[in-house]
Amino acid sequence: RCDHSATVNYTGGNEQAFRVDKTDPVIVHNFDQLVNDAENSFNSDKEVTITITEHNFAPELVAITIYRVGAGQPLTVGNRQDCTKEYIDGNNWSTVGNDHTISFIFSSNYVYQVIIGGMDESGRKIPECISPVFEIDKIKPVLKAPANMEALIYTNDSTIKSIEFMDSNIAKVKYSVVSYRMKVNEEKIGY
């Protein structure tokens, strides 16, 4: 590689090819697109693209691992599920010169993390890169009101009224509660 000359003395017998490679693989990814102000939660598909620049590239030596857990759950070493095969099978690297690129689209409602590592054919390490934990959540929260919604708007008894709010990511939901107090002798509050 690099047009260096070498002298090789051959005496016959066990000849083998060898490589001289002094360049480390370079990796570029778009993990920065998996970060937002909503705790890395997205309501649409997200695509991860990985490009490795390397002359002696071998896809079987690249270690890509994709973990996931159910929506709204913390992703930990003890509860994560390896779903790499679902994304690797049938997904091929595209090559332009020394640049080798692969992409994955995350579209199902899960919490994910991507880890990349490995080496080139000469054993030079690909720097390990770990994505932030991110979530795809396309399911809209559900507001379940009681059968008699009027009871929440107007009541003159002291019964506690409630509304059920359901979402797998309840800890991440932004909500506000508004309470109105009636004036004395007023029958109903307009709404």
Salt bridges, closest charged atoms under 4 A:
ASP21 OD1 - ARG1 NH1 3.44
ASP24 OD1 - ARG124 NH2 2.85
ASP45 OD1 - LYS138 NZ 2.35
GLU86 OE2 - ARG68 NH2 2.86
GLU121 OE1 - ARG19 NH2 3.12
GLU135 OE1 - LYS172 NZ 2.75
GLU150 OE2 - LYS188 NZ 3.18
